[in-house]
Amino acid sequence: MPHAPPLGALLRQYAAGSAVACEPVDQGLLNRGYRLCTTRGRYFLKHHFDPETADPAAIARQHRATERLADLGVPVAPPLPGRDGRTVAVVGGHAYALHPWIEGRHRHGGQLTSGQCERLGALLGVVHASLERVMPTHARACAQEPGAADSADPADTFTLIDYLLGRVRRHRPADSFDELARHRLLERRALLEQHADRRPPRGGSVGWVHGDFHPFNLLYKGDAPAAIVDWDRLGLRPRAEEAVRAAAIFFVRPVGALDLPKVRAYARTYRRTAGATPSQLAAAVHRVWWERLNDFWMLRWHYERGDTRADPQFPAASALAVWWTREYDAVCEAFAG
């Protein structure tokens, strides 16, 4: 098994029995997960592999947050404490956490009814409102707030587009992905030239957010959400932008259009449970739209890292920026109307 975790050393730190079977969980781009069966039960073993989020102190903070959220009734899967009471196990310089195994499946927005979309929006609203209760309020004053940073500068994006076009041109052997990438890069450059004067101002007020709320980080049992997982990106950012960003992942169709009736149902309950105003959602729509116009992380992974795990998402995600620009007013109305 590739990247096999040190099960013997890890399980000695827990009262979880001896390993019987350990299988990698395929889903997830940044960290490694394993379905672990022991003589005492089934668990999810997480290897915090992403260097940006693998600091044991930061992981422990995430763990405390999920424990407090669970006390409020939010569906989460807090980690299990080791024999020493800690929830982070460091072995060989790598950080691990052991969670209870949650039976469930991931569901994309296309699999949700209108009522379930409303429930999804309410769930994210409850997450945001609950985080305000359990996280330290003084952190607002002392934390760097990445969500409040300047929006992307189109001049920088034009430089990046030229660079990526060069990478596409030099890639051998050329394939259908290269062809689509070139088409989308040229298309995006034309859109940015047309809309460069619509760059949004700095982000507004921030709050605590999950940071990566999307279908692969939400497990369903039957029709109901069973657990929100992967809290690595917990941080202070504009909350309404997370709501828009999540909807753009849950409700994008394969052709690159948003399912606006479902977005409307989701956004209505999000606004009510999070206490967000229509104007906050409208401003968030504008900032996330601009972010999408200027963002090429999937192409950078493909051409700079040789990492193709995000390639299947690229056709719909890249088409969405074009569709969103054309249907900008309708998207704003769905979120804020």
PEBEL-V254229 format. One record per residue. N is the residue number from 1. RES is the residue in one letter. NEAR is the number of other ideal C-beta (glycine too) atoms within 12 Angstrom. Layout:
n:N res:RES near:NEAR
n:N res:RES near:NEAR
This chain:
n:1 res:M near:14
n:2 res:P near:10
n:3 res:H near:16
n:4 res:A near:20
n:5 res:P near:35
n:6 res:P near:22
n:7 res:L near:29
n:8 res:G near:16
n:9 res:A near:18
n:10 res:L near:35
n:11 res:L near:31
n:12 res:R near:18
n:13 res:Q near:26
n:14 res:Y near:35
n:15 res:A near:19
n:16 res:A near:31
n:17 res:G near:19
n:18 res:S near:19
n:19 res:A near:30
n:20 res:V near:18
n:21 res:A near:18
n:22 res:C near:30
n:23 res:E near:22
n:24 res:P near:23
n:25 res:V near:26
n:26 res:D near:14
n:27 res:Q near:22
n:28 res:G near:27
n:29 res:L near:27
n:30 res:L near:27
n:31 res:N near:36
n:32 res:R near:31
n:33 res:G near:35
n:34 res:Y near:35
n:35 res:R near:29
n:36 res:L near:38
n:37 res:C near:22
n:38 res:T near:26
n:39 res:T near:15
n:40 res:R near:19
n:41 res:G near:22
n:42 res:R near:24
n:43 res:Y near:37
n:44 res:F near:38
n:45 res:L near:42
n:46 res:K near:42
n:47 res:H near:38
n:48 res:H near:39
n:49 res:F near:25
n:50 res:D near:22
n:51 res:P near:14
n:52 res:E near:17
n:53 res:T near:27
n:54 res:A near:26
n:55 res:D near:17
n:56 res:P near:22
n:57 res:A near:17
n:58 res:A near:24
n:59 res:I near:35
n:60 res:A near:28
n:61 res:R near:26
n:62 res:Q near:43
n:63 res:H near:35
n:64 res:R near:27
n:65 res:A near:38
n:66 res:T near:37
n:67 res:E near:23
n:68 res:R near:25
n:69 res:L near:33
n:70 res:A near:23
n:71 res:D near:15
n:72 res:L near:21
n:73 res:G near:15
n:74 res:V near:33
n:75 res:P near:29
n:76 res:V near:38
n:77 res:A near:36
n:78 res:P near:30
n:79 res:P near:35
n:80 res:L near:34
n:81 res:P near:22
n:82 res:G near:25
n:83 res:R near:16
n:84 res:D near:13
n:85 res:G near:15
n:86 res:R near:23
n:87 res:T near:34
n:88 res:V near:34
n:89 res:A near:38
n:90 res:V near:25
n:91 res:V near:25
n:92 res:G near:14
n:93 res:G near:14
n:94 res:H near:27
n:95 res:A near:35
n:96 res:Y near:39
n:97 res:A near:46
n:98 res:L near:44
n:99 res:H near:39
n:100 res:P near:29
n:101 res:W near:30
n:102 res:I near:27
n:103 res:E near:15
n:104 res:G near:25
n:105 res:R near:20
n:106 res:H near:28
n:107 res:R near:28
n:108 res:H near:25
n:109 res:G near:33
n:110 res:G near:21
n:111 res:Q near:19
n:112 res:L near:31
n:113 res:T near:18
n:114 res:S near:21
n:115 res:G near:17
n:116 res:Q near:28
n:117 res:C near:36
n:118 res:E near:26
n:119 res:R near:28
n:120 res:L near:44
n:121 res:G near:43
n:122 res:A near:29
n:123 res:L near:38
n:124 res:L near:45
n:125 res:G near:36
n:126 res:V near:30
n:127 res:V near:43
n:128 res:H near:41
n:129 res:A near:27
n:130 res:S near:32
n:131 res:L near:39
n:132 res:E near:27
n:133 res:R near:20
n:134 res:V near:27
n:135 res:M near:31
n:136 res:P near:18
n:137 res:T near:16
n:138 res:H near:9
n:139 res:A near:21
n:140 res:R near:20
n:141 res:A near:11
n:142 res:C near:10
n:143 res:A near:21
n:144 res:Q near:14
n:145 res:E near:25
n:146 res:P near:19
n:147 res:G near:32
n:148 res:A near:23
n:149 res:A near:20
n:150 res:D near:19
n:151 res:S near:30
n:152 res:A near:30
n:153 res:D near:18
n:154 res:P near:26
n:155 res:A near:15
n:156 res:D near:19
n:157 res:T near:30
n:158 res:F near:25
n:159 res:T near:18
n:160 res:L near:28
n:161 res:I near:33
n:162 res:D near:19
n:163 res:Y near:20
n:164 res:L near:33
n:165 res:L near:26
n:166 res:G near:18
n:167 res:R near:27
n:168 res:V near:29
n:169 res:R near:18
n:170 res:R near:14
n:171 res:H near:22
n:172 res:R near:9
n:173 res:P near:8
n:174 res:A near:15
n:175 res:D near:15
n:176 res:S near:14
n:177 res:F near:26
n:178 res:D near:25
n:179 res:E near:16
n:180 res:L near:25
n:181 res:A near:33
n:182 res:R near:27
n:183 res:H near:22
n:184 res:R near:35
n:185 res:L near:34
n:186 res:L near:23
n:187 res:E near:25
n:188 res:R near:37
n:189 res:R near:27
n:190 res:A near:19
n:191 res:L near:30
n:192 res:L near:34
n:193 res:E near:18
n:194 res:Q near:16
n:195 res:H near:26
n:196 res:A near:21
n:197 res:D near:10
n:198 res:R near:21
n:199 res:R near:23
n:200 res:P near:29
n:201 res:P near:15
n:202 res:R near:18
n:203 res:G near:30
n:204 res:G near:26
n:205 res:S near:22
n:206 res:V near:33
n:207 res:G near:38
n:208 res:W near:37
n:209 res:V near:39
n:210 res:H near:39
n:211 res:G near:36
n:212 res:D near:31
n:213 res:F near:39
n:214 res:H near:32
n:215 res:P near:32
n:216 res:F near:30
n:217 res:N near:39
n:218 res:L near:40
n:219 res:L near:29
n:220 res:Y near:28
n:221 res:K near:17
n:222 res:G near:12
n:223 res:D near:17
n:224 res:A near:20
n:225 res:P near:34
n:226 res:A near:24
n:227 res:A near:30
n:228 res:I near:41
n:229 res:V near:39
n:230 res:D near:38
n:231 res:W near:43
n:232 res:D near:34
n:233 res:R near:31
n:234 res:L near:37
n:235 res:G near:32
n:236 res:L near:34
n:237 res:R near:37
n:238 res:P near:39
n:239 res:R near:42
n:240 res:A near:41
n:241 res:E near:44
n:242 res:E near:43
n:243 res:A near:48
n:244 res:V near:44
n:245 res:R near:36
n:246 res:A near:42
n:247 res:A near:42
n:248 res:A near:43
n:249 res:I near:34
n:250 res:F near:37
n:251 res:F near:42
n:252 res:V near:35
n:253 res:R near:24
n:254 res:P near:20
n:255 res:V near:16
n:256 res:G near:28
n:257 res:A near:28
n:258 res:L near:44
n:259 res:D near:33
n:260 res:L near:30
n:261 res:P near:23
n:262 res:K near:34
n:263 res:V near:42
n:264 res:R near:28
n:265 res:A near:31
n:266 res:Y near:43
n:267 res:A near:45
n:268 res:R near:32
n:269 res:T near:28
n:270 res:Y near:43
n:271 res:R near:34
n:272 res:R near:22
n:273 res:T near:26
n:274 res:A near:34
n:275 res:G near:18
n:276 res:A near:35
n:277 res:T near:20
n:278 res:P near:21
n:279 res:S near:17
n:280 res:Q near:31
n:281 res:L near:41
n:282 res:A near:30
n:283 res:A near:30
n:284 res:A near:42
n:285 res:V near:41
n:286 res:H near:34
n:287 res:R near:39
n:288 res:V near:39
n:289 res:W near:39
n:290 res:W near:34
n:291 res:E near:33
n:292 res:R near:41
n:293 res:L near:41
n:294 res:N near:32
n:295 res:D near:32
n:296 res:F near:37
n:297 res:W near:25
n:298 res:M near:32
n:299 res:L near:36
n:300 res:R near:22
n:301 res:W near:24
n:302 res:H near:29
n:303 res:Y near:30
n:304 res:E near:19
n:305 res:R near:16
n:306 res:G near:12
n:307 res:D near:16
n:308 res:T near:18
n:309 res:R near:19
n:310 res:A near:26
n:311 res:D near:25
n:312 res:P near:14
n:313 res:Q near:27
n:314 res:F near:33
n:315 res:P near:25
n:316 res:A near:31
n:317 res:A near:36
n:318 res:S near:36
n:319 res:A near:26
n:320 res:L near:37
n:321 res:A near:40
n:322 res:V near:29
n:323 res:W near:29
n:324 res:W near:39
n:325 res:T near:28
n:326 res:R near:20
n:327 res:E near:22
n:328 res:Y near:26
n:329 res:D near:18
n:330 res:A near:22
n:331 res:V near:36
n:332 res:C near:28
n:333 res:E near:21
n:334 res:A near:35
n:335 res:F near:45
n:336 res:A near:28
n:337 res:G near:21
